[in-house]
Amino acid sequence: MNKININIVEISKKINSHNHPYAQIVIPLESYVYIQTNDEDFRIDNKSLGFIAPNCYHRYRSKSGKKSLVINIPNNMIKKADMDKLKSSSKILIDERISLLIKIISQEIEENPDSESVKYLFFYLYDKIIERKKSKSIEYINKYYNQDINITQLANIEHYNVNYYSEWFKKQTGMRPRDYIQKLRIEKAKELLITTNYSITEISNQVGYDHSSSFCRVFKLLETMSPTDYRNLNH
């Protein structure tokens, strides 16, 4: 494969597994997709996307018949300077700008499956993914999201002062550091609510909240329902 391939596909509820020599972006358009690699398990929905590194063996499933946008990226389309950043598969949170871009790409593909213009939109999406993957402070948050993290600590990682870092972070992600951390915690909590039988208190502790009441308040703010209602809805 030497060209970008963009399709809307239905991912089955049955677990499938494979690997491929090219990178892949998976974006759920309906419901969620669960992805498991040798190093990481993650669940993506309309607030996140999955990046699958080249030659990464992975398993995946979704709710039966639910559509996802799948973008296959040949190695010759990846810039040499970006190769090291794209060696690992990961879940990437998306903001309103990227959500709008995904909507435009999806509509274009549905109306014109052979569209060439949509591939230009891909490069904007690609650049945003690279921005997230090359940031040391964002990598730190993604790894230690369930611990106490303060903005001074993050600014020091990037060698910026606090005021500049806050502005820079928002340009990179579309949100403030505190909001990004909260969103990441809630995304992880959603995975645990669906895939485990842990209690609400256990989940709130695992994702970084000292008190389940604080966790429930943030969860309801972001998801417009309680953790219990979310679990019941997705079981």
Secondary structure, DSSP 4 states (H G I P E B T S, - for coil): --S-EEEEEEEPSS-EEE--SSEEEEEESSS-EEEEESS-EEEE-TTEEEEE-TT--EEEEESTTEEEEEEEE-GGGS-GGGGGGGSS-EEEE--HHHHHHHHHHHHHHHH-TT-STHHHHHHHHHHHHHHHHH-HHHHHHHHHTTS---HHHHHHHHT--HHHHHHHHHHHHSS-HHHHHHHHHHHHHHHHHHH----HHHHHHHTT-S-HHHHHHHHHHHHSS-HHHHHHHT-
